[in-house]
Amino acid sequence: MADVIPMIIVLAMGSGALGGPEALRLLLTFAGRSPLVDIGIVVFVIAALTAPALGTMLLACFYRTPLAARGGPIGAAAAADLLSKMTLAVSLAVALLVSASRRAPP
């Protein structure tokens, strides 16, 4: 997992930044129609704001973890592995929603 951490960091930093405002604008056109849609909009905003923060924390953990500990899940490396999986999940969710909203007609 240590070899994909730099890619996860890049995905986390760029997932909401690339098309986040356009996706939010599209989602806000559907606001108020259903409580489920409103909850989805709030979850998107929270995830879009959390992804860069998680990417920054993962970047700090990646460079603070000793190179020998990156090979196996021991101590701090195990915590960084869990953080990388969580960062990947949040970043992929934001990236998929942003890309889906970019493909939707205006």
Sine and cosine of phi, psi and omega as CSV:
sin_phi,cos_phi,sin_psi,cos_psi,sin_omega,cos_omega
0.00,0.00,-0.39,0.92,-0.05,-1.00
-0.93,0.38,-0.39,0.92,-0.03,-1.00
-0.98,0.19,-0.32,0.95,0.01,-1.00
-0.98,-0.18,-0.03,1.00,-0.03,-1.00
-0.87,0.49,-0.67,0.75,0.06,-1.00
-0.87,0.49,-0.58,0.82,0.04,-1.00
-0.93,0.36,-0.59,0.81,0.04,-1.00
-0.91,0.42,-0.63,0.77,0.01,-1.00
-0.89,0.45,-0.69,0.72,0.02,-1.00
-0.90,0.43,-0.66,0.75,0.03,-1.00
-0.90,0.44,-0.65,0.76,-0.01,-1.00
-0.91,0.41,-0.63,0.78,-0.02,-1.00
-0.95,0.30,-0.53,0.85,-0.10,-1.00
-0.98,-0.22,-0.14,0.99,-0.13,-0.99
-0.90,0.44,-0.74,0.68,0.00,-1.00
-1.00,0.02,-0.34,0.94,-0.08,-1.00
-0.97,0.25,-0.54,0.84,-0.09,-1.00
-0.93,0.37,-0.79,0.61,-0.06,-1.00
-0.76,-0.65,0.32,0.95,-0.05,-1.00
-0.85,0.53,-0.76,0.65,0.00,-1.00
-0.89,0.46,-0.63,0.78,0.03,-1.00
-0.93,0.38,-0.64,0.77,0.03,-1.00
-0.91,0.42,-0.65,0.76,0.02,-1.00
-0.91,0.41,-0.64,0.77,0.04,-1.00
-0.88,0.47,-0.66,0.75,0.03,-1.00
-0.93,0.38,-0.66,0.75,0.01,-1.00
-0.91,0.41,-0.57,0.82,-0.01,-1.00
-0.94,0.33,-0.32,0.95,0.09,-1.00
-0.93,0.36,-0.40,0.92,0.03,-1.00
-0.99,-0.11,0.05,1.00,-0.06,-1.00
-0.93,0.38,0.59,-0.80,0.04,-1.00
1.00,0.04,-0.13,0.99,-0.01,-1.00
-0.99,0.16,-0.54,0.84,-0.05,-1.00
-0.45,-0.89,0.57,-0.82,0.07,-1.00
-0.89,0.45,-0.51,0.86,0.00,-1.00
-0.92,0.40,-0.63,0.77,0.04,-1.00
-0.92,0.40,-0.65,0.76,0.02,-1.00
-0.90,0.44,-0.64,0.77,0.06,-1.00
-0.91,0.42,-0.65,0.76,0.05,-1.00
-0.88,0.47,-0.62,0.79,0.03,-1.00
-0.91,0.41,-0.69,0.73,0.01,-1.00
-0.90,0.43,-0.66,0.75,0.03,-1.00
-0.90,0.45,-0.64,0.77,0.04,-1.00
-0.89,0.46,-0.69,0.72,-0.01,-1.00
-0.90,0.44,-0.69,0.73,0.02,-1.00
-0.89,0.46,-0.70,0.71,-0.01,-1.00
-0.92,0.39,-0.63,0.78,0.00,-1.00
-0.92,0.39,-0.52,0.85,0.05,-1.00
-0.99,0.11,-0.42,0.91,-0.03,-1.00
-0.99,0.12,-0.53,0.84,-0.08,-1.00
-0.85,0.53,-0.73,0.68,0.04,-1.00
-0.91,0.41,-0.56,0.83,0.04,-1.00
-0.91,0.40,-0.67,0.74,0.05,-1.00
-0.90,0.43,-0.62,0.79,0.04,-1.00
-0.90,0.44,-0.62,0.79,0.04,-1.00
-0.92,0.39,-0.67,0.74,0.04,-1.00
-0.90,0.43,-0.63,0.77,0.03,-1.00
-0.92,0.40,-0.60,0.80,0.06,-1.00
-0.88,0.47,-0.68,0.73,0.03,-1.00
-0.91,0.41,-0.67,0.74,0.02,-1.00
-0.92,0.40,-0.60,0.80,-0.03,-1.00
-0.91,0.42,-0.65,0.76,-0.02,-1.00
-1.00,0.08,-0.29,0.96,0.04,-1.00
-1.00,0.02,-0.36,0.93,0.02,-1.00
-0.96,0.26,0.75,-0.66,0.04,-1.00
-0.88,0.48,0.51,-0.86,-0.06,-1.00
-0.88,0.48,-0.57,0.82,0.00,-1.00
-0.94,0.35,-0.49,0.87,-0.03,-1.00
-0.99,0.15,-0.19,0.98,-0.01,-1.00
-0.96,0.28,-0.27,0.96,-0.04,-1.00
-0.95,0.32,-0.61,0.79,-0.04,-1.00
-0.70,-0.72,0.32,-0.95,-0.03,-1.00
-0.98,0.21,1.00,0.04,0.00,-1.00
-0.78,-0.62,0.86,-0.52,0.11,-0.99
0.85,0.52,-0.90,-0.43,-0.06,-1.00
-0.91,0.41,-0.50,0.86,0.02,-1.00
-0.92,0.38,-0.57,0.82,0.04,-1.00
-0.92,0.39,-0.63,0.77,0.05,-1.00
-0.92,0.40,-0.63,0.77,0.04,-1.00
-0.92,0.39,-0.55,0.84,0.04,-1.00
-0.92,0.39,-0.67,0.75,0.05,-1.00
-0.91,0.42,-0.66,0.75,0.04,-1.00
-0.90,0.44,-0.62,0.79,0.00,-1.00
-0.93,0.37,-0.60,0.80,0.04,-1.00
-0.92,0.39,-0.65,0.76,0.01,-1.00
-0.93,0.38,-0.67,0.75,0.03,-1.00
-0.89,0.45,-0.65,0.76,0.03,-1.00
-0.89,0.45,-0.68,0.74,-0.01,-1.00
-0.90,0.44,-0.73,0.68,-0.01,-1.00
-0.91,0.41,-0.67,0.74,-0.03,-1.00
-0.92,0.40,-0.64,0.77,0.04,-1.00
-0.92,0.40,-0.62,0.79,0.03,-1.00
-0.89,0.46,-0.71,0.71,0.01,-1.00
-0.92,0.39,-0.69,0.73,-0.02,-1.00
-0.90,0.43,-0.64,0.77,0.02,-1.00
-0.92,0.39,-0.64,0.76,0.02,-1.00
-0.93,0.37,-0.64,0.77,0.04,-1.00
-0.90,0.43,-0.70,0.72,-0.01,-1.00
-0.93,0.37,-0.56,0.83,0.05,-1.00
-0.92,0.38,-0.60,0.80,0.02,-1.00
-0.96,0.29,-0.44,0.90,0.08,-1.00
-0.95,0.32,-0.48,0.88,-0.01,-1.00
-1.00,0.10,-0.30,0.95,-0.04,-1.00
-0.96,0.28,0.55,-0.84,0.03,-1.00
-0.94,0.33,0.56,-0.83,-0.03,-1.00
-0.93,0.36,0.00,0.00,0.00,0.00
